[in-house]
Amino acid sequence: MVKGQKIVCINDTFTAFIRALYKQLPVKGVTYTIREVFLGREKIVKGGDSATVGLLLTELTNPPDPFHQGKQELGFSSERFAPLEELPPEEAHAGELIGAGAGQEHPGYWSN
C-alpha cells in the first residue's frame, strides 16, 4: 500500500475504547485514499513493541495518539483494508520514462 492508493475498508469492528479515542472511523465497504503510510504499534493500549503498517486516510482526520511520544495522529491498521488498484496513477506511470531513450516513445514529454 502506498500514498495516494485507493483502498476499501473490509473490517469496521472496533472496541468501545477505540470508538472513544477516535473522532472518525472507517466504514466497511467504503473507499478511502491513503494519505500516509507509517510504522505503527500492534496495541495502542499497552504501547506494544511489535510493529504493524499503519495508515492515515485522506477522508478521515483524528486526534493525536495519546500513547505516542510525538503525538502522531491516530491511524488504522492496514489489515483493515484491501487495495482497489495496485498503484495510484502517478506511481504506475512513473517507471515508463526511466532509462536510456526515455521520452523517445513519448516525444511530447521532453523538451530540449
Phi and psi restraints in degrees (range 20) as a CNS / XPLOR table:
assign (resid 1 and name C) (resid 2 and name N)
       (resid 2 and name CA) (resid 2 and name C) 1.0 -133.9 20.0 2
assign (resid 2 and name N) (resid 2 and name CA)
       (resid 2 and name C) (resid 3 and name N) 1.0 158.6 20.0 2
assign (resid 2 and name C) (resid 3 and name N)
       (resid 3 and name CA) (resid 3 and name C) 1.0 -54.8 20.0 2
assign (resid 3 and name N) (resid 3 and name CA)
       (resid 3 and name C) (resid 4 and name N) 1.0 132.4 20.0 2
assign (resid 3 and name C) (resid 4 and name N)
       (resid 4 and name CA) (resid 4 and name C) 1.0 92.9 20.0 2
assign (resid 4 and name N) (resid 4 and name CA)
       (resid 4 and name C) (resid 5 and name N) 1.0 -12.2 20.0 2
assign (resid 4 and name C) (resid 5 and name N)
       (resid 5 and name CA) (resid 5 and name C) 1.0 -74.3 20.0 2
assign (resid 5 and name N) (resid 5 and name CA)
       (resid 5 and name C) (resid 6 and name N) 1.0 143.5 20.0 2
assign (resid 5 and name C) (resid 6 and name N)
       (resid 6 and name CA) (resid 6 and name C) 1.0 -86.5 20.0 2
assign (resid 6 and name N) (resid 6 and name CA)
       (resid 6 and name C) (resid 7 and name N) 1.0 134.2 20.0 2
assign (resid 6 and name C) (resid 7 and name N)
       (resid 7 and name CA) (resid 7 and name C) 1.0 -136.3 20.0 2
assign (resid 7 and name N) (resid 7 and name CA)
       (resid 7 and name C) (resid 8 and name N) 1.0 159.9 20.0 2
assign (resid 7 and name C) (resid 8 and name N)
       (resid 8 and name CA) (resid 8 and name C) 1.0 -120.8 20.0 2
assign (resid 8 and name N) (resid 8 and name CA)
       (resid 8 and name C) (resid 9 and name N) 1.0 139.3 20.0 2
assign (resid 8 and name C) (resid 9 and name N)
       (resid 9 and name CA) (resid 9 and name C) 1.0 -73.4 20.0 2
assign (resid 9 and name N) (resid 9 and name CA)
       (resid 9 and name C) (resid 10 and name N) 1.0 130.3 20.0 2
assign (resid 9 and name C) (resid 10 and name N)
       (resid 10 and name CA) (resid 10 and name C) 1.0 -115.9 20.0 2
assign (resid 10 and name N) (resid 10 and name CA)
       (resid 10 and name C) (resid 11 and name N) 1.0 -4.8 20.0 2
assign (resid 10 and name C) (resid 11 and name N)
       (resid 11 and name CA) (resid 11 and name C) 1.0 -148.2 20.0 2
assign (resid 11 and name N) (resid 11 and name CA)
       (resid 11 and name C) (resid 12 and name N) 1.0 109.0 20.0 2
assign (resid 11 and name C) (resid 12 and name N)
       (resid 12 and name CA) (resid 12 and name C) 1.0 -117.8 20.0 2
assign (resid 12 and name N) (resid 12 and name CA)
       (resid 12 and name C) (resid 13 and name N) 1.0 30.4 20.0 2
assign (resid 12 and name C) (resid 13 and name N)
       (resid 13 and name CA) (resid 13 and name C) 1.0 -91.1 20.0 2
assign (resid 13 and name N) (resid 13 and name CA)
       (resid 13 and name C) (resid 14 and name N) 1.0 116.2 20.0 2
assign (resid 13 and name C) (resid 14 and name N)
       (resid 14 and name CA) (resid 14 and name C) 1.0 -127.2 20.0 2
assign (resid 14 and name N) (resid 14 and name CA)
       (resid 14 and name C) (resid 15 and name N) 1.0 146.6 20.0 2
assign (resid 14 and name C) (resid 15 and name N)
       (resid 15 and name CA) (resid 15 and name C) 1.0 -72.0 20.0 2
assign (resid 15 and name N) (resid 15 and name CA)
       (resid 15 and name C) (resid 16 and name N) 1.0 164.0 20.0 2
assign (resid 15 and name C) (resid 16 and name N)
       (resid 16 and name CA) (resid 16 and name C) 1.0 -61.1 20.0 2
assign (resid 16 and name N) (resid 16 and name CA)
       (resid 16 and name C) (resid 17 and name N) 1.0 -35.3 20.0 2
assign (resid 16 and name C) (resid 17 and name N)
       (resid 17 and name CA) (resid 17 and name C) 1.0 -61.6 20.0 2
assign (resid 17 and name N) (resid 17 and name CA)
       (resid 17 and name C) (resid 18 and name N) 1.0 -46.4 20.0 2
assign (resid 17 and name C) (resid 18 and name N)
       (resid 18 and name CA) (resid 18 and name C) 1.0 -64.9 20.0 2
assign (resid 18 and name N) (resid 18 and name CA)
       (resid 18 and name C) (resid 19 and name N) 1.0 -43.5 20.0 2
assign (resid 18 and name C) (resid 19 and name N)
       (resid 19 and name CA) (resid 19 and name C) 1.0 -59.1 20.0 2
assign (resid 19 and name N) (resid 19 and name CA)
       (resid 19 and name C) (resid 20 and name N) 1.0 -32.8 20.0 2
assign (resid 19 and name C) (resid 20 and name N)
       (resid 20 and name CA) (resid 20 and name C) 1.0 -74.3 20.0 2
assign (resid 20 and name N) (resid 20 and name CA)
       (resid 20 and name C) (resid 21 and name N) 1.0 -32.1 20.0 2
assign (resid 20 and name C) (resid 21 and name N)
       (resid 21 and name CA) (resid 21 and name C) 1.0 -76.7 20.0 2
assign (resid 21 and name N) (resid 21 and name CA)
       (resid 21 and name C) (resid 22 and name N) 1.0 -39.5 20.0 2
assign (resid 21 and name C) (resid 22 and name N)
       (resid 22 and name CA) (resid 22 and name C) 1.0 -89.5 20.0 2
assign (resid 22 and name N) (resid 22 and name CA)
       (resid 22 and name C) (resid 23 and name N) 1.0 149.4 20.0 2
assign (resid 22 and name C) (resid 23 and name N)
       (resid 23 and name CA) (resid 23 and name C) 1.0 -90.1 20.0 2
assign (resid 23 and name N) (resid 23 and name CA)
       (resid 23 and name C) (resid 24 and name N) 1.0 -37.0 20.0 2
assign (resid 23 and name C) (resid 24 and name N)
       (resid 24 and name CA) (resid 24 and name C) 1.0 -135.4 20.0 2
assign (resid 24 and name N) (resid 24 and name CA)
       (resid 24 and name C) (resid 25 and name N) 1.0 134.5 20.0 2
assign (resid 24 and name C) (resid 25 and name N)
       (resid 25 and name CA) (resid 25 and name C) 1.0 -123.4 20.0 2
assign (resid 25 and name N) (resid 25 and name CA)
       (resid 25 and name C) (resid 26 and name N) 1.0 149.2 20.0 2
assign (resid 25 and name C) (resid 26 and name N)
       (resid 26 and name CA) (resid 26 and name C) 1.0 -70.7 20.0 2
assign (resid 26 and name N) (resid 26 and name CA)
       (resid 26 and name C) (resid 27 and name N) 1.0 156.4 20.0 2
assign (resid 26 and name C) (resid 27 and name N)
       (resid 27 and name CA) (resid 27 and name C) 1.0 -118.0 20.0 2
assign (resid 27 and name N) (resid 27 and name CA)
       (resid 27 and name C) (resid 28 and name N) 1.0 133.7 20.0 2
assign (resid 27 and name C) (resid 28 and name N)
       (resid 28 and name CA) (resid 28 and name C) 1.0 -55.3 20.0 2
assign (resid 28 and name N) (resid 28 and name CA)
       (resid 28 and name C) (resid 29 and name N) 1.0 133.5 20.0 2
assign (resid 28 and name C) (resid 29 and name N)
       (resid 29 and name CA) (resid 29 and name C) 1.0 88.9 20.0 2
assign (resid 29 and name N) (resid 29 and name CA)
       (resid 29 and name C) (resid 30 and name N) 1.0 -9.1 20.0 2
assign (resid 29 and name C) (resid 30 and name N)
       (resid 30 and name CA) (resid 30 and name C) 1.0 -91.6 20.0 2
assign (resid 30 and name N) (resid 30 and name CA)
       (resid 30 and name C) (resid 31 and name N) 1.0 141.0 20.0 2
assign (resid 30 and name C) (resid 31 and name N)
       (resid 31 and name CA) (resid 31 and name C) 1.0 -88.5 20.0 2
assign (resid 31 and name N) (resid 31 and name CA)
       (resid 31 and name C) (resid 32 and name N) 1.0 138.1 20.0 2
assign (resid 31 and name C) (resid 32 and name N)
       (resid 32 and name CA) (resid 32 and name C) 1.0 -131.6 20.0 2
assign (resid 32 and name N) (resid 32 and name CA)
       (resid 32 and name C) (resid 33 and name N) 1.0 166.5 20.0 2
assign (resid 32 and name C) (resid 33 and name N)
       (resid 33 and name CA) (resid 33 and name C) 1.0 -117.1 20.0 2
assign (resid 33 and name N) (resid 33 and name CA)
       (resid 33 and name C) (resid 34 and name N) 1.0 132.2 20.0 2
assign (resid 33 and name C) (resid 34 and name N)
       (resid 34 and name CA) (resid 34 and name C) 1.0 -71.9 20.0 2
assign (resid 34 and name N) (resid 34 and name CA)
       (resid 34 and name C) (resid 35 and name N) 1.0 122.2 20.0 2
assign (resid 34 and name C) (resid 35 and name N)
       (resid 35 and name CA) (resid 35 and name C) 1.0 -89.6 20.0 2
assign (resid 35 and name N) (resid 35 and name CA)
       (resid 35 and name C) (resid 36 and name N) 1.0 -41.5 20.0 2
assign (resid 35 and name C) (resid 36 and name N)
       (resid 36 and name CA) (resid 36 and name C) 1.0 -150.6 20.0 2
assign (resid 36 and name N) (resid 36 and name CA)
       (resid 36 and name C) (resid 37 and name N) 1.0 148.9 20.0 2
assign (resid 36 and name C) (resid 37 and name N)
       (resid 37 and name CA) (resid 37 and name C) 1.0 -116.8 20.0 2
assign (resid 37 and name N) (resid 37 and name CA)
       (resid 37 and name C) (resid 38 and name N) 1.0 133.2 20.0 2
assign (resid 37 and name C) (resid 38 and name N)
       (resid 38 and name CA) (resid 38 and name C) 1.0 -144.7 20.0 2
assign (resid 38 and name N) (resid 38 and name CA)
       (resid 38 and name C) (resid 39 and name N) 1.0 163.2 20.0 2
assign (resid 38 and name C) (resid 39 and name N)
       (resid 39 and name CA) (resid 39 and name C) 1.0 -84.0 20.0 2
assign (resid 39 and name N) (resid 39 and name CA)
       (resid 39 and name C) (resid 40 and name N) 1.0 117.5 20.0 2
assign (resid 39 and name C) (resid 40 and name N)
       (resid 40 and name CA) (resid 40 and name C) 1.0 -108.6 20.0 2
assign (resid 40 and name N) (resid 40 and name CA)
       (resid 40 and name C) (resid 41 and name N) 1.0 -176.5 20.0 2
assign (resid 40 and name C) (resid 41 and name N)
       (resid 41 and name CA) (resid 41 and name C) 1.0 -104.5 20.0 2
assign (resid 41 and name N) (resid 41 and name CA)
       (resid 41 and name C) (resid 42 and name N) 1.0 153.3 20.0 2
assign (resid 41 and name C) (resid 42 and name N)
       (resid 42 and name CA) (resid 42 and name C) 1.0 -67.2 20.0 2
assign (resid 42 and name N) (resid 42 and name CA)
       (resid 42 and name C) (resid 43 and name N) 1.0 -46.4 20.0 2
assign (resid 42 and name C) (resid 43 and name N)
       (resid 43 and name CA) (resid 43 and name C) 1.0 -128.7 20.0 2
assign (resid 43 and name N) (resid 43 and name CA)
       (resid 43 and name C) (resid 44 and name N) 1.0 115.0 20.0 2
assign (resid 43 and name C) (resid 44 and name N)
       (resid 44 and name CA) (resid 44 and name C) 1.0 -72.9 20.0 2
assign (resid 44 and name N) (resid 44 and name CA)
       (resid 44 and name C) (resid 45 and name N) 1.0 -27.3 20.0 2
assign (resid 44 and name C) (resid 45 and name N)
       (resid 45 and name CA) (resid 45 and name C) 1.0 -63.3 20.0 2
assign (resid 45 and name N) (resid 45 and name CA)
       (resid 45 and name C) (resid 46 and name N) 1.0 -42.6 20.0 2
assign (resid 45 and name C) (resid 46 and name N)
       (resid 46 and name CA) (resid 46 and name C) 1.0 -101.2 20.0 2
assign (resid 46 and name N) (resid 46 and name CA)
       (resid 46 and name C) (resid 47 and name N) 1.0 4.0 20.0 2
assign (resid 46 and name C) (resid 47 and name N)
       (resid 47 and name CA) (resid 47 and name C) 1.0 59.5 20.0 2
assign (resid 47 and name N) (resid 47 and name CA)
       (resid 47 and name C) (resid 48 and name N) 1.0 46.5 20.0 2
assign (resid 47 and name C) (resid 48 and name N)
       (resid 48 and name CA) (resid 48 and name C) 1.0 -51.3 20.0 2
assign (resid 48 and name N) (resid 48 and name CA)
       (resid 48 and name C) (resid 49 and name N) 1.0 158.3 20.0 2
assign (resid 48 and name C) (resid 49 and name N)
       (resid 49 and name CA) (resid 49 and name C) 1.0 -102.6 20.0 2
assign (resid 49 and name N) (resid 49 and name CA)
       (resid 49 and name C) (resid 50 and name N) 1.0 -2.3 20.0 2
assign (resid 49 and name C) (resid 50 and name N)
       (resid 50 and name CA) (resid 50 and name C) 1.0 -94.5 20.0 2
assign (resid 50 and name N) (resid 50 and name CA)
       (resid 50 and name C) (resid 51 and name N) 1.0 140.2 20.0 2
assign (resid 50 and name C) (resid 51 and name N)
       (resid 51 and name CA) (resid 51 and name C) 1.0 -94.0 20.0 2
assign (resid 51 and name N) (resid 51 and name CA)
       (resid 51 and name C) (resid 52 and name N) 1.0 156.3 20.0 2
assign (resid 51 and name C) (resid 52 and name N)
       (resid 52 and name CA) (resid 52 and name C) 1.0 -145.4 20.0 2
assign (resid 52 and name N) (resid 52 and name CA)
       (resid 52 and name C) (resid 53 and name N) 1.0 165.6 20.0 2
assign (resid 52 and name C) (resid 53 and name N)
       (resid 53 and name CA) (resid 53 and name C) 1.0 -87.9 20.0 2
assign (resid 53 and name N) (resid 53 and name CA)
       (resid 53 and name C) (resid 54 and name N) 1.0 122.6 20.0 2
assign (resid 53 and name C) (resid 54 and name N)
       (resid 54 and name CA) (resid 54 and name C) 1.0 -107.1 20.0 2
assign (resid 54 and name N) (resid 54 and name CA)
       (resid 54 and name C) (resid 55 and name N) 1.0 155.4 20.0 2
assign (resid 54 and name C) (resid 55 and name N)
       (resid 55 and name CA) (resid 55 and name C) 1.0 -131.0 20.0 2
assign (resid 55 and name N) (resid 55 and name CA)
       (resid 55 and name C) (resid 56 and name N) 1.0 141.7 20.0 2
assign (resid 55 and name C) (resid 56 and name N)
       (resid 56 and name CA) (resid 56 and name C) 1.0 -108.6 20.0 2
assign (resid 56 and name N) (resid 56 and name CA)
       (resid 56 and name C) (resid 57 and name N) 1.0 141.1 20.0 2
assign (resid 56 and name C) (resid 57 and name N)
       (resid 57 and name CA) (resid 57 and name C) 1.0 -112.5 20.0 2
assign (resid 57 and name N) (resid 57 and name CA)
       (resid 57 and name C) (resid 58 and name N) 1.0 139.5 20.0 2
assign (resid 57 and name C) (resid 58 and name N)
       (resid 58 and name CA) (resid 58 and name C) 1.0 -57.9 20.0 2
assign (resid 58 and name N) (resid 58 and name CA)
       (resid 58 and name C) (resid 59 and name N) 1.0 -38.5 20.0 2
assign (resid 58 and name C) (resid 59 and name N)
       (resid 59 and name CA) (resid 59 and name C) 1.0 -81.4 20.0 2
assign (resid 59 and name N) (resid 59 and name CA)
       (resid 59 and name C) (resid 60 and name N) 1.0 -13.0 20.0 2
assign (resid 59 and name C) (resid 60 and name N)
       (resid 60 and name CA) (resid 60 and name C) 1.0 -125.8 20.0 2
assign (resid 60 and name N) (resid 60 and name CA)
       (resid 60 and name C) (resid 61 and name N) 1.0 138.0 20.0 2
assign (resid 60 and name C) (resid 61 and name N)
       (resid 61 and name CA) (resid 61 and name C) 1.0 -127.5 20.0 2
assign (resid 61 and name N) (resid 61 and name CA)
       (resid 61 and name C) (resid 62 and name N) 1.0 134.6 20.0 2
assign (resid 61 and name C) (resid 62 and name N)
       (resid 62 and name CA) (resid 62 and name C) 1.0 -130.6 20.0 2
assign (resid 62 and name N) (resid 62 and name CA)
       (resid 62 and name C) (resid 63 and name N) 1.0 164.9 20.0 2
assign (resid 62 and name C) (resid 63 and name N)
       (resid 63 and name CA) (resid 63 and name C) 1.0 -70.1 20.0 2
assign (resid 63 and name N) (resid 63 and name CA)
       (resid 63 and name C) (resid 64 and name N) 1.0 170.2 20.0 2
assign (resid 63 and name C) (resid 64 and name N)
       (resid 64 and name CA) (resid 64 and name C) 1.0 -63.8 20.0 2
assign (resid 64 and name N) (resid 64 and name CA)
       (resid 64 and name C) (resid 65 and name N) 1.0 148.8 20.0 2
assign (resid 64 and name C) (resid 65 and name N)
       (resid 65 and name CA) (resid 65 and name C) 1.0 -70.5 20.0 2
assign (resid 65 and name N) (resid 65 and name CA)
       (resid 65 and name C) (resid 66 and name N) 1.0 116.3 20.0 2
assign (resid 65 and name C) (resid 66 and name N)
       (resid 66 and name CA) (resid 66 and name C) 1.0 -67.6 20.0 2
assign (resid 66 and name N) (resid 66 and name CA)
       (resid 66 and name C) (resid 67 and name N) 1.0 -12.7 20.0 2
assign (resid 66 and name C) (resid 67 and name N)
       (resid 67 and name CA) (resid 67 and name C) 1.0 -102.1 20.0 2
assign (resid 67 and name N) (resid 67 and name CA)
       (resid 67 and name C) (resid 68 and name N) 1.0 3.7 20.0 2
assign (resid 67 and name C) (resid 68 and name N)
       (resid 68 and name CA) (resid 68 and name C) 1.0 -104.8 20.0 2
assign (resid 68 and name N) (resid 68 and name CA)
       (resid 68 and name C) (resid 69 and name N) 1.0 127.2 20.0 2
assign (resid 68 and name C) (resid 69 and name N)
       (resid 69 and name CA) (resid 69 and name C) 1.0 -57.4 20.0 2
assign (resid 69 and name N) (resid 69 and name CA)
       (resid 69 and name C) (resid 70 and name N) 1.0 -38.7 20.0 2
assign (resid 69 and name C) (resid 70 and name N)
       (resid 70 and name CA) (resid 70 and name C) 1.0 -85.4 20.0 2
assign (resid 70 and name N) (resid 70 and name CA)
       (resid 70 and name C) (resid 71 and name N) 1.0 2.3 20.0 2
assign (resid 70 and name C) (resid 71 and name N)
       (resid 71 and name CA) (resid 71 and name C) 1.0 57.0 20.0 2
assign (resid 71 and name N) (resid 71 and name CA)
       (resid 71 and name C) (resid 72 and name N) 1.0 40.3 20.0 2
assign (resid 71 and name C) (resid 72 and name N)
       (resid 72 and name CA) (resid 72 and name C) 1.0 -61.5 20.0 2
assign (resid 72 and name N) (resid 72 and name CA)
       (resid 72 and name C) (resid 73 and name N) 1.0 146.2 20.0 2
assign (resid 72 and name C) (resid 73 and name N)
       (resid 73 and name CA) (resid 73 and name C) 1.0 -58.1 20.0 2
assign (resid 73 and name N) (resid 73 and name CA)
       (resid 73 and name C) (resid 74 and name N) 1.0 141.8 20.0 2
assign (resid 73 and name C) (resid 74 and name N)
       (resid 74 and name CA) (resid 74 and name C) 1.0 -62.1 20.0 2
assign (resid 74 and name N) (resid 74 and name CA)
       (resid 74 and name C) (resid 75 and name N) 1.0 128.0 20.0 2
assign (resid 74 and name C) (resid 75 and name N)
       (resid 75 and name CA) (resid 75 and name C) 1.0 -118.7 20.0 2
assign (resid 75 and name N) (resid 75 and name CA)
       (resid 75 and name C) (resid 76 and name N) 1.0 -166.2 20.0 2
assign (resid 75 and name C) (resid 76 and name N)
       (resid 76 and name CA) (resid 76 and name C) 1.0 -129.5 20.0 2
assign (resid 76 and name N) (resid 76 and name CA)
       (resid 76 and name C) (resid 77 and name N) 1.0 148.4 20.0 2
assign (resid 76 and name C) (resid 77 and name N)
       (resid 77 and name CA) (resid 77 and name C) 1.0 -66.7 20.0 2
assign (resid 77 and name N) (resid 77 and name CA)
       (resid 77 and name C) (resid 78 and name N) 1.0 136.6 20.0 2
assign (resid 77 and name C) (resid 78 and name N)
       (resid 78 and name CA) (resid 78 and name C) 1.0 -63.0 20.0 2
assign (resid 78 and name N) (resid 78 and name CA)
       (resid 78 and name C) (resid 79 and name N) 1.0 -20.2 20.0 2
assign (resid 78 and name C) (resid 79 and name N)
       (resid 79 and name CA) (resid 79 and name C) 1.0 -69.6 20.0 2
assign (resid 79 and name N) (resid 79 and name CA)
       (resid 79 and name C) (resid 80 and name N) 1.0 -11.4 20.0 2
assign (resid 79 and name C) (resid 80 and name N)
       (resid 80 and name CA) (resid 80 and name C) 1.0 -83.2 20.0 2
assign (resid 80 and name N) (resid 80 and name CA)
       (resid 80 and name C) (resid 81 and name N) 1.0 -2.1 20.0 2
assign (resid 80 and name C) (resid 81 and name N)
       (resid 81 and name CA) (resid 81 and name C) 1.0 -132.1 20.0 2
assign (resid 81 and name N) (resid 81 and name CA)
       (resid 81 and name C) (resid 82 and name N) 1.0 154.5 20.0 2
assign (resid 81 and name C) (resid 82 and name N)
       (resid 82 and name CA) (resid 82 and name C) 1.0 -122.5 20.0 2
assign (resid 82 and name N) (resid 82 and name CA)
       (resid 82 and name C) (resid 83 and name N) 1.0 141.5 20.0 2
assign (resid 82 and name C) (resid 83 and name N)
       (resid 83 and name CA) (resid 83 and name C) 1.0 -71.1 20.0 2
assign (resid 83 and name N) (resid 83 and name CA)
       (resid 83 and name C) (resid 84 and name N) 1.0 143.9 20.0 2
assign (resid 83 and name C) (resid 84 and name N)
       (resid 84 and name CA) (resid 84 and name C) 1.0 -92.9 20.0 2
assign (resid 84 and name N) (resid 84 and name CA)
       (resid 84 and name C) (resid 85 and name N) 1.0 -25.8 20.0 2
assign (resid 84 and name C) (resid 85 and name N)
       (resid 85 and name CA) (resid 85 and name C) 1.0 -146.4 20.0 2
assign (resid 85 and name N) (resid 85 and name CA)
       (resid 85 and name C) (resid 86 and name N) 1.0 157.0 20.0 2
assign (resid 85 and name C) (resid 86 and name N)
       (resid 86 and name CA) (resid 86 and name C) 1.0 -66.4 20.0 2
assign (resid 86 and name N) (resid 86 and name CA)
       (resid 86 and name C) (resid 87 and name N) 1.0 -48.6 20.0 2
assign (resid 86 and name C) (resid 87 and name N)
       (resid 87 and name CA) (resid 87 and name C) 1.0 -141.6 20.0 2
assign (resid 87 and name N) (resid 87 and name CA)
       (resid 87 and name C) (resid 88 and name N) 1.0 150.1 20.0 2
assign (resid 87 and name C) (resid 88 and name N)
       (resid 88 and name CA) (resid 88 and name C) 1.0 -63.8 20.0 2
assign (resid 88 and name N) (resid 88 and name CA)
       (resid 88 and name C) (resid 89 and name N) 1.0 154.6 20.0 2
assign (resid 88 and name C) (resid 89 and name N)
       (resid 89 and name CA) (resid 89 and name C) 1.0 -51.3 20.0 2
assign (resid 89 and name N) (resid 89 and name CA)
       (resid 89 and name C) (resid 90 and name N) 1.0 -42.4 20.0 2
assign (resid 89 and name C) (resid 90 and name N)
       (resid 90 and name CA) (resid 90 and name C) 1.0 -66.6 20.0 2
assign (resid 90 and name N) (resid 90 and name CA)
       (resid 90 and name C) (resid 91 and name N) 1.0 -32.3 20.0 2
assign (resid 90 and name C) (resid 91 and name N)
       (resid 91 and name CA) (resid 91 and name C) 1.0 -73.9 20.0 2
assign (resid 91 and name N) (resid 91 and name CA)
       (resid 91 and name C) (resid 92 and name N) 1.0 -40.7 20.0 2
assign (resid 91 and name C) (resid 92 and name N)
       (resid 92 and name CA) (resid 92 and name C) 1.0 -64.8 20.0 2
assign (resid 92 and name N) (resid 92 and name CA)
       (resid 92 and name C) (resid 93 and name N) 1.0 -34.4 20.0 2
assign (resid 92 and name C) (resid 93 and name N)
       (resid 93 and name CA) (resid 93 and name C) 1.0 -93.2 20.0 2
assign (resid 93 and name N) (resid 93 and name CA)
       (resid 93 and name C) (resid 94 and name N) 1.0 -10.8 20.0 2
assign (resid 93 and name C) (resid 94 and name N)
       (resid 94 and name CA) (resid 94 and name C) 1.0 -61.1 20.0 2
assign (resid 94 and name N) (resid 94 and name CA)
       (resid 94 and name C) (resid 95 and name N) 1.0 -38.7 20.0 2
assign (resid 94 and name C) (resid 95 and name N)
       (resid 95 and name CA) (resid 95 and name C) 1.0 -72.8 20.0 2
assign (resid 95 and name N) (resid 95 and name CA)
       (resid 95 and name C) (resid 96 and name N) 1.0 -14.3 20.0 2
assign (resid 95 and name C) (resid 96 and name N)
       (resid 96 and name CA) (resid 96 and name C) 1.0 -68.7 20.0 2
assign (resid 96 and name N) (resid 96 and name CA)
       (resid 96 and name C) (resid 97 and name N) 1.0 -24.1 20.0 2
assign (resid 96 and name C) (resid 97 and name N)
       (resid 97 and name CA) (resid 97 and name C) 1.0 -108.8 20.0 2
assign (resid 97 and name N) (resid 97 and name CA)
       (resid 97 and name C) (resid 98 and name N) 1.0 17.0 20.0 2
assign (resid 97 and name C) (resid 98 and name N)
       (resid 98 and name CA) (resid 98 and name C) 1.0 -98.0 20.0 2
assign (resid 98 and name N) (resid 98 and name CA)
       (resid 98 and name C) (resid 99 and name N) 1.0 140.3 20.0 2
assign (resid 98 and name C) (resid 99 and name N)
       (resid 99 and name CA) (resid 99 and name C) 1.0 109.0 20.0 2
assign (resid 99 and name N) (resid 99 and name CA)
       (resid 99 and name C) (resid 100 and name N) 1.0 177.3 20.0 2
assign (resid 99 and name C) (resid 100 and name N)
       (resid 100 and name CA) (resid 100 and name C) 1.0 -62.4 20.0 2
assign (resid 100 and name N) (resid 100 and name CA)
       (resid 100 and name C) (resid 101 and name N) 1.0 137.6 20.0 2
assign (resid 100 and name C) (resid 101 and name N)
       (resid 101 and name CA) (resid 101 and name C) 1.0 79.1 20.0 2
assign (resid 101 and name N) (resid 101 and name CA)
       (resid 101 and name C) (resid 102 and name N) 1.0 8.3 20.0 2
assign (resid 101 and name C) (resid 102 and name N)
       (resid 102 and name CA) (resid 102 and name C) 1.0 -58.5 20.0 2
assign (resid 102 and name N) (resid 102 and name CA)
       (resid 102 and name C) (resid 103 and name N) 1.0 135.9 20.0 2
assign (resid 102 and name C) (resid 103 and name N)
       (resid 103 and name CA) (resid 103 and name C) 1.0 95.8 20.0 2
assign (resid 103 and name N) (resid 103 and name CA)
       (resid 103 and name C) (resid 104 and name N) 1.0 -17.2 20.0 2
assign (resid 103 and name C) (resid 104 and name N)
       (resid 104 and name CA) (resid 104 and name C) 1.0 -70.9 20.0 2
assign (resid 104 and name N) (resid 104 and name CA)
       (resid 104 and name C) (resid 105 and name N) 1.0 -34.8 20.0 2
assign (resid 104 and name C) (resid 105 and name N)
       (resid 105 and name CA) (resid 105 and name C) 1.0 -75.4 20.0 2
assign (resid 105 and name N) (resid 105 and name CA)
       (resid 105 and name C) (resid 106 and name N) 1.0 -22.2 20.0 2
assign (resid 105 and name C) (resid 106 and name N)
       (resid 106 and name CA) (resid 106 and name C) 1.0 -127.3 20.0 2
assign (resid 106 and name N) (resid 106 and name CA)
       (resid 106 and name C) (resid 107 and name N) 1.0 77.6 20.0 2
assign (resid 106 and name C) (resid 107 and name N)
       (resid 107 and name CA) (resid 107 and name C) 1.0 -58.0 20.0 2
assign (resid 107 and name N) (resid 107 and name CA)
       (resid 107 and name C) (resid 108 and name N) 1.0 -25.9 20.0 2
assign (resid 107 and name C) (resid 108 and name N)
       (resid 108 and name CA) (resid 108 and name C) 1.0 -76.6 20.0 2
assign (resid 108 and name N) (resid 108 and name CA)
       (resid 108 and name C) (resid 109 and name N) 1.0 -9.1 20.0 2
assign (resid 108 and name C) (resid 109 and name N)
       (resid 109 and name CA) (resid 109 and name C) 1.0 -81.5 20.0 2
assign (resid 109 and name N) (resid 109 and name CA)
       (resid 109 and name C) (resid 110 and name N) 1.0 -26.1 20.0 2
assign (resid 109 and name C) (resid 110 and name N)
       (resid 110 and name CA) (resid 110 and name C) 1.0 -121.8 20.0 2
assign (resid 110 and name N) (resid 110 and name CA)
       (resid 110 and name C) (resid 111 and name N) 1.0 143.3 20.0 2
assign (resid 110 and name C) (resid 111 and name N)
       (resid 111 and name CA) (resid 111 and name C) 1.0 -125.9 20.0 2
assign (resid 111 and name N) (resid 111 and name CA)
       (resid 111 and name C) (resid 112 and name N) 1.0 148.4 20.0 2
